[in-house]
Amino acid sequence: MKFILVALVWCMSLCCVAQQGMEEMWDQSSSAKQHSNIRWFREAKFGLFIHWGLYSRLAGTWDGKNYYGSGEWIMNQAKIPVSRYRKVAESFNPVNFNADEWAQLAKDAGIKYMVITAKHHEGFSMFDSKVTDFDIVDATPYKKDPMKALAAATRKRGIQFGFYYSQFQDWYEPNGGRNTWDFDESKKDYQQYYRQKAIPQLKELLTNYGPLGIVWFDTPGGMTREQTQAFIDELRVLQPQSLFSSRVGQGLGDYKDFGDSEVPPVPIEGAWESIYTHNDSWGYIAHDMNFKSSHEIIRLLSNVASKGGNLMLNVGPDGKGNIPYYSIKYLKETGAWLQKNGESIYASTAGWIPAQPWGVTTAKPGRLFLHIWEQPGNGQLLVPGFANRVTRVYALTDKKVLSYNQNGSDLVVNTTALRSEHTPDKVVVVEYSGTTPAYNATAPVTVSAQYAVNPVNAVFAAVKGQARVESLTYSHYFGDWKHTTCITGMRAPEDAVSFTVRVTEPGDYKLVLEYACPQESAKQEGRLEVDGKTYMFRTLRTSEFDKSAPLLFIKHPVTIFTVQKAGVYTITISPCRQGKELFKLKGIIAEPLK
């Protein structure tokens, strides 16, 4: 075994930097002053986003052409003139909308708050607005205000209710943001738009629909920080208890919203939210059937909670007011899991144990919840870095007591009794005495022969030279954003990256590099060093990096690493010589060979 102290220092330094970097991003993106009503939000953990508008009637198709990705952007994608788009309202008649059914679905799914689009970028108002006639009451045959009914139905079930409002982008209005195919951008008066439409409509929403838990803003623009603060102050008077999302702009929101489909790789302090689509679009697209199963939703929810945040999952009802079948099915299945395991999610905080091959952790005072996604082959689940005295260990669903051993800071739980439980997330509760430990950012990454794969992700790396840890954003479909943490900037031999791993069993492990590599970086030599041995590899081409195009990753097997003795090892990767960036390294996968 080769233990390199310097590498551990690197790792400690980088993990702290990664944590600090995320916290700095939080500081830049929302108000440092905590809202007096933030507690309910921090405890809620699970919200429902609903995108519903005229785009739902179009269902992703215009003039015989199918569009993919963000269906609510079809007016922008197809460059539909305002004169033609307005006529869509004449056939928008959501007669199947039932506020009680929608609210009951949310209740059955374990949802604690709901946010629905009052006005999206298309400029159409889904409520009875006196500011414009381009709304659901005046411009459609429906002639009713669905927001009134939905606000009442959610509150009746104890669900916090809120509105999404696109305060800057409005493609219907000559002075609204971002319609460049109908209106000359250089001649727009954004302040006039705010005065004549955005602010008056927001006042309607904050006045006519009862107490709102959230006003969820989007794509800020056209205002300075001072103007944004004045905008907020003017609205606060109407509902001081309502929370404003960070997308109000200028770092002045009450909580942080990460990018679409983004989860931070490490726990983040403060109140924050991850937002995800249920399929590939926010607004309804008839030909988009790529729905996340309840298995995926449950793991996503527990992963977000393990970082300390909320998950707000979006559904897109169709033009008749029907929520898609699979959204209903999988939300109810998620709710059934939460009925039994919600104690490990609601009002929890981030677990202090970094992600393990078996899953993630959440916490409450005196209790650590183990979210077991993958059971160890031998049933013996290692929880490293657990120095507190354990008083009891049991399964959350049936309170079945589980045996355990504690050796120093290693806790090993016998999970063989859970094998018959078929669920995407088996929750085990560890009760302990003493104060809650801090997040263990410096712990080596666990690698065990008890799991088919052991991910060693970029966020846990120690970097040297010009190498750096960076979050990359890209898209497969229009607006379908992906976020991946990678190591970038490795161009010279001194630009090294090191991972400290703890291998729990002797044996052979295949080390696989997962990376993206453009053509200009392909066919360069790199080296992987571990336990005093050096292994050479040549980079393989995958894809170019462009935010509007897919970033494709390859899993490149490099060597078999034979571990003679369990312990801590350091894996170092670097370019062999000066050249182009070696690759964008997502991490290492250690696969035990049996």
N, C-alpha and C positions, 0 to 999 in steps of 0.2 A: 504494500500500500504506500502511495506517495502522497503525503499531506503537505500542501504548500500554503504556509501561513499568509504569504503576500496575497495569494488569490482570495483567501478569506477576507482580507482587509478590503481588496477591490470589491468583492461581493457586498460587504457591509456598506461600503461607500455608495455603490450604485443603487442598492435597494433603497437606501435613504434618499438618494437623488430622485429615484422613480417616484417614491411616495411624496417627496417635497414638490416635484414637478406637477403631479396631479393636484396637490393642494393649491399650488400657485395658479393653476388653470381655474380652479374653483374661485379663488380670490378675484381673478380677473373677470369672471363671468356672472357673478351675482353679488348682491349687497353683503358686506361684511356684518351688518347689523341684523340680528336675528329677529324675525317677525314674531310678535307676541302670540300668534295663532298657529305657529309652525308645528306644534307637537302632534296634532292629529295627522298631519301629512307624513311626518317621520315614522309614525306608527302604522300607517295604512298599508304600505308595501306593495299593494296591488291595485292598479287603476285600469279603467277601460277608456280607450280613446275611440271616438266615432267620427269618421269622415263621411259626410253626407251632403250632397248638393246637386246641382244640375248635371255635373259630371257623372253622377250615379245613374242618371237617365241614359246617358250616352254609352255607359258600360265599356269604355275603352275602344270604341269604334267611331270613326268619322268619315263620311263619304266613301264607305266601303272598305276603308283601311283599318286594320287592327293596330292599336298602340299598346306598348308594354311598359311596365315599370310603375310610375306614379300616375294613376288614372285621373287624379284631381288636377293634373297639369295638362290635360288634353287640349284645352283652349290654347295654351302656350305652344305645346308640341305641334299641333296642326295649324297654328297661326289662324285660328278661326276669327273672322271679323266680329266685332261687337254686334253689328246689325244681324248677323246670322245666329250668333250665340244667344241673343235675346229670345229668339223664336223657340229655342229648346224649352223654355219655360212653359210655352203653350201646351206642351204634351207631358209635362212633369206633374203626375198625379199619384202620390204615394198612398193610395187607398188602403194598403195592407199595414200601414204603420199602426202599431199598438204600443202606446207608452208603457202600459203596465207589463206587457210581455217583455219589452226590452229591459225594463228595470228589474223584473223578476229574474231574467237571465243573468243580469249582473249580480244579483243577490245569490243565486244558485252557484255562480262561478267563484264566489268568495271575494268579489270586487268591493273595494271600500270607497272608491270615488270614480266619477264619470266626467269626462270632458268631451263635448260635442262641438263640431264646427258651426258657429253662428254665421260666419262669413269667411270663406276661403279666398284664395287669390283671384278666383273668377269674378268676384265682386257681387255675387248673388247672396241675398240675405235669407237665411232659413228661419226667419222669425218675422213677426209683424212689425215692420219698421215704418215710422212716419217720415223718415229722412229721405227715403227713396221708394219708388214704385217697383223697383227690380227686386221683389221679395216674394216669398212663397204665398202670401195672402193676396197681393195685388196682381202678380204676373202669371199665376198658375190656376188651373181649374180646381186645385185642392181647396183653396180659400180658407185654410185653417192654420193656426200657429202650433206646430208640433212641439215647440220648445216649452210652451206653457204646460202642456200635459206631461212632458218628460221631466221637467223640473219638479212637478208635484209628485209624480210616481216614484222618483228616486228618493226624495226626502221621506216619503211614507215608509220606505224600507231602510232608512238610516244610512243612505249612501250620499256622500258629499257630491254636489253637482257643480259643474263649471262650464264655461264657454271658451272655445277657441275663437280667436279673432285675428285675422290678418290685418295688422294696423297700417302697413305701408304698401304692400303689393295689392293692387286692385286693377285688374285688366279691363274692367268695364268703364272706369272713370277716366276722362281725359287727363286729369292731374294725378291719378293714382300711379303707383310704381310699376314699372317693368313691362307695360304693353308698348312695344316699339313698332308693331306692325300696323297699328291703327293711328297712333299718336306720336308726335315728334317729342322725343325725350327732352330735347334742349329747351322746349317751350313750357315744360310742366312747372306748375306751382304747387309743390308738395304741401306747403303750409296751408294753402287754400283747401286742398283735399282733406287734410287733418281737421281743419275748422268746419268744413261743410259736411263731411260724412263720417270719418273715423271716430272723432271725439263725440259727436252727437249720438252715433249708434252705440258706442260703448256706454254712454250714459243711459240709453234706453235699456241695455242689457243689465246694467247695474241697478236699475230702478224698478223694472217691471217683472222680474222673475224670482223675487225672494232672495234670501241670503245665498251668496255664491261662495263655494269653497275656493275656487280657482278662476282666474282669468288667464288663459293660456295664449300668450302673444306669439307672433312668428315673423321671421325675416324683417327685422327692424331696418329703418332707413329714413333718410330725409330729415333727420333731426340731430342736433348737437346734444351733448350730454346735458347741458342746462335745459334745453327744450324738452328732452326726455324726462328729466326730473319734474319739470312743471306739468307735463302730461300726466305723470304718475300722481303727483300731488292733487291735481284736479279730479282724478278718478277716485282716489283714496277717500275723499270726503264722503262719497256715496256709500262705500262699503269698506270701512277700515279693517274688517276682519278677513277680507278676501285676500288670498295669496296671489301674487303676480309672478308668472314664470320668468326665467332669466332671458327669454327671447324678447322681452320688452326692450332690451338693448342697453348698451353703455355700462354693463355690470351692475344694473340697478334692480334686478329681480330679487324675489324672496327665497328662491331656491334655484339650484343649478339643473338645467336640462342638457344632457350630453347630446352629441350628434345623433342623427337617426341611426338606429340599430347599433349603438355603441355602448359597451360596458367597460368601465375602466379596469385595467388588469390587476390593480391592488386596491385595498380599502381606501375610501375617501371620507374625510371629515365633513360634517355639515349635512344639510338636507339636499338630496339630489334625486334625479329620475333618469332612467333609461327608457326610451320609447322604441317600440318595435311594431312592425306590421304583422298581421296574422298570416298573410300570404306575401306576395311581392309588391303589393300596392296599398296605398292608404285609402284611396277612393275605389269604389267598386269597378272591377273589370270582369266581365262575364267569362273570358277565356283564361283567367288566372286562377288555377286550381292548386297552386303550390302552398297548401295550408300547413302550418306547423301542427303536429300532433300534440295531444295532451302530454305525452312523454317529453317532447321538446319544450313545451311551455313550462312544465313543472321544473325541469332542470334549469331553464333560463331564469325562472323566478327565484329559485334557491341560489343561483350564481349571483344574481344582482343583489339579493339580500345579504349574501356573504361578503359583499363589498360595502354594505351599509346603505344601499339605496332602495328606490322603488322601481318596479316595472310597470309601465303603462302600455298595455297591449291594445293595438288598434284593430277594429273591425270596420268593414265598409258595407253598409246596407245597400241594396239595389234601389232602382228608381221607383219601385212600388212600395218600398218600406220594409222589405224582407231582409233579415240578417241571414247571411249564407248558412246553409245546412251544416257545413263542417265547423264554422265558428261556433254555432250553438252546441254541437256535439262535443267538441274538444274543450270548450269553456266549461261545460257542465262536468266533464270528466276531471278537469283541473279542480273544480269546486269540490268534487267528491274527495279528492286527495287532501285538499285544505281542511275539509271537515275533520279529518283524522290527524292532520299534521300541521294545522295552522299555527299552533302554539310556537313552532320553530321558525315561523316567518313573521307574523304580525308583531309589531312592537319589539322586534329583535334588533340587535346591532351586529356589526361585522364580527365574525369569529377571529380570534387572534392567531389561529393556525393557518399558514399559507396553504393554498390549494395543494391537494395530495393526489396520487394516482387513483384513489378511491372516491374523491369528491371534494366537498367544501364544508365550511362550518359557519354557523351563526351563533349568537350568544345572548343570554340574559344574565342578570346578576346571579352568581352561584350555579349557572348551568351553561354547558357548551353543547350545542346540537351538532351532531355529526350527520351530514347529508351524504349518505352512501350511494353513489351512482354505480360503482363497480365493486362487488365484493371480492376480497382476496381469495385466491384459489384454496388456501388452507384454512380460511375462515378467521385467521388471526390478524386483526386490523390494527396497524400501528398508527398511533397518534403521537408524533414527535413533539418535543417542546412543551410537555404538560407537566410542570413542576408542582402544581397545587396538589394538595391531598384529596384524593377521590373518596367520596362517601357512598355513591351509588351509581350504577350504570344500568340503563333499562331501555327497551324499545318504546318509542313514543306512542305507537298506536294501541298496544295492549298492555303496556306497563310491565312486560315480561322482563325479569331481572336477568342481566347478562354477567357472566364471570369476566374478570379482568386481572391483569398483572401490572404492577407499576415498578419500574426499575429506573431509578433516577428521574430523568425528565421524559422517559419513554413510557407511554401508556399503551398496553396491548389489550384490545377488547376481543373476546371470543364471540364472533358473529354467526357461528354455524347454525344457531337456532333461527336465524332470519332467512335461511335459504328457501324456505317454502313461500315466502312473501314475494309476490310478483308486483312490483311497483318500480317506477323509474327512479325513485328517491326513497330509500329506507332511512328513517330518521332514528338515531340513537341519542339518548340524553345522558350526558355525563354531569352528575352533580358533584360539586367540589366545595371546599372551604377556602377562605382567604380572599384577597382582593383579585379583581379581574386583571389578568396580565395584559400587557400591551401587545400589539401585533408584532409577530416575530419576523421582521423583514430580513434578518441575516441568516436564517436557518438554511442549511444545505437542502437542495431539492431531493426528495425521496425517489429512489429507483429500486424497484422490487421485482423479483421473479414471480410474484403472485399475481401480476397483472400483464395482460397481453401487450400493452404499450405503456410507456412511462414518458409523458411529455416533460421536457425541460425547456420552458418558454423563455423568450428573449427578455422579458421584464426582470428575470432573476439573474441576468448576466452582469459581469463586471467588465467594464470597457477600458481600453487603454489607447493612447494616441488619438487619432481622429475618429475612431469608432464611437458611435453614439446609439442610444436607444430612442426610437422614434415611432410615433403612431402614424400609420399610413392610411389614407382614405381613398377609396376607389369605388367603382360602380360596375355592375354587370348589366343591369337594365337602367333605363332613364330614372334617375332619382333613387335607385335602390342601393343606398350607401352601405359599404362595408368598411370596417376599421380593424386593422391588424397591427400589433406592436412588433416591430422588427429592429434588428441591429443593422445600421447603415454606416456608410463612410469608411469602410475598410478598403484601403487602396495600397497600403505599404506594409511590410512585415511588422513594423512597430504598432500598426493598428490592430491590436489583438483583442479578443473577447474570451472571457473565461467563465465557466460554469462550475460551481462547487456542488457536487452531488454526494449523497449518502447512499451507498449500495448496501442493501440489507441482507443479501444472500450471495455467496460465491456462485460462479457459473459463467456461462458465455452470454454476452449481450451484444446484439447488433446495434451499432450506432448509426443513426440515419439523420442526415441534415435536411431540414425543410426550409426551402428558400425560393425566392423569385429572382430570375436572372435574365436581363435583356440581352439581345444579340451582341452588343458591344462588349459585354462583360463575360460572355461565354468563352469556354476553352482556356480559361486562366487556371493556373495552379494554386492550390491552397494546401495548408497542412492542418492536421488535427493531431494534437499531442495529448496523451493521457498516460499516466503511470510510467513516465520515463521513455515512452515509445512515440515515434512520429509516423503518421500515416498520411500519404499524399493523395490528393484527389484533383480532378479537373472539373470546373463548373460546367453545368449543362444549361442550355438556353430554355427559358420558359416563356416570358412575355415582357413587353415594354411596360414601363410604369407611366400611367396617365390617369388622372382622377376620373376621367369620363370613360375609361375602358377597364376591363377586368385585370386584376393582378393575379396571375396564376402561379401557384406554388408547386414545386416538385419535391418528392421525398426521395432523397439521394442516399442510398446506403454507402457508407464509406469503409467501415471495418467491423470486425468482431473484436470486442474487448473482453478478454478473459479475466475475471475477478477471482483471485486466489483466496482473498480474505475480505469479509464484510468490513466496510469502513468508509471514510470520506476520501473522495478523489476529486481532482481538478481536470476538467476537459478544456483545452485551449484551442482556439481556431484563429488562423491568421493567413494573409496572402503570402505567397512565397517570395514575391518580388513586387516592386513598384509597378502600378498599372491602373487600369480602370477599377471602379468599385467592384469588389469581388462578387457580391450578391446582396440581397436584402434577406437577412437570416431571421426566419420566424422562430427557430429554436432547434433543439435536438430531440429526437425520439429514441429512447433506449428500449429495444425489444429483446426480452429474454428468449434464449433458444433452448428448447427442451427436446 
